[in-house]
Amino acid sequence: MMTGPEDEEIYPSLREVVDVMDAAEGATEDKVLRCLSYLREERGLRPATRNGPRHFSWFPTVVGDYFRRRHERHQAADPTGVPDVGFSQAQFESMTGAIEI
């Protein structure tokens, strides 16, 4: 994290990286990196900006919020209102075969 071109680069500790990954609720490393890129490039959340990071504690909070909101949008967009539980078509039909429509 750097606030200007003359600043010394500061890297997060391994614990801080783990906290960010934990906040991402199971997202892959690639998805977390894309999230961070989006926050920096698209949203303009850079160090030394009004809402940008000042400490490494900013990252788990913002990444967690990003993935929670993303998950909520996906749930709201589910037209059936039923979460995907991963049943195959055959399993689904065996459970619902006795139901007459």
C-alpha positions in Angstrom: 0.0 0.0 0.0 1.4 3.4 -1.0 -0.1 6.8 -0.8 2.4 8.5 -3.2 5.2 7.6 -5.6 7.9 8.5 -3.1 6.5 6.3 -0.3 8.0 3.1 0.8 6.0 0.0 -0.2 4.2 -1.6 2.7 3.0 -5.2 2.4 0.3 -6.9 4.5 1.2 -9.6 6.9 0.1 -13.1 6.3 -2.5 -12.7 9.0 -4.0 -9.7 7.2 -4.1 -11.6 3.9 -5.9 -14.5 5.7 -8.4 -12.0 7.1 -9.2 -10.6 3.6 -9.6 -14.1 2.2 -11.8 -15.1 5.2 -14.0 -12.0 4.6 -14.5 -13.0 1.0 -16.7 -15.9 2.1 -15.1 -18.7 0.2 -14.3 -16.8 -3.0 -11.3 -17.8 -5.0 -8.0 -15.8 -4.9 -8.7 -14.7 -8.5 -12.2 -13.4 -7.5 -10.7 -11.5 -4.6 -8.0 -9.9 -6.8 -10.7 -8.9 -9.3 -12.7 -7.4 -6.4 -9.7 -5.4 -5.2 -9.0 -4.3 -8.8 -12.6 -3.2 -9.2 -12.5 -1.3 -5.9 -9.3 0.5 -6.9 -9.9 1.1 -10.6 -13.6 1.4 -11.1 -14.7 2.8 -7.7 -11.6 4.9 -7.3 -10.9 3.7 -3.7 -7.2 4.4 -3.6 -5.0 5.2 -0.6 -5.1 8.8 0.5 -8.6 9.3 -1.0 -11.7 10.1 1.1 -13.0 6.5 1.3 -9.9 4.6 0.4 -7.7 2.5 2.6 -5.7 4.1 5.4 -4.9 0.9 7.2 -4.9 -2.8 6.2 -8.0 -3.3 8.4 -9.9 -1.5 5.7 -9.5 -4.4 3.3 -11.4 -7.2 5.1 -14.3 -4.8 5.8 -14.7 -3.6 2.3 -14.0 -7.0 0.6 -16.5 -8.7 3.0 -19.1 -6.1 2.2 -18.5 -6.5 -1.5 -19.1 -10.3 -1.4 -22.0 -10.1 1.0 -23.8 -7.6 -1.3 -22.9 -9.7 -4.4 -24.4 -12.8 -2.7 -27.6 -10.8 -1.7 -28.0 -9.6 -5.3 -27.7 -13.2 -6.6 -30.3 -14.4 -4.1 -32.7 -11.6 -5.0 -32.3 -12.4 -8.7 -33.2 -16.1 -8.1 -36.7 -16.2 -9.7 -37.8 -19.4 -7.8 -36.8 -18.1 -4.4 -35.3 -21.5 -3.8 -31.5 -21.8 -3.4 -29.7 -24.2 -5.7 -29.1 -27.3 -3.6 -27.3 -29.3 -6.3 -29.9 -32.1 -7.0 -29.6 -33.8 -10.4 -32.7 -34.0 -12.6 -33.1 -37.7 -11.6 -32.9 -37.0 -7.9 -35.4 -34.1 -8.2 -37.8 -36.2 -10.2 -37.6 -39.1 -7.7 -38.5 -36.7 -4.8 -41.3 -35.0 -6.7 -42.7 -37.9 -8.7 -45.7 -38.4 -6.3 -46.8 -34.8 -6.6 -49.6 -34.2 -9.1 -49.7 -30.9 -10.8 
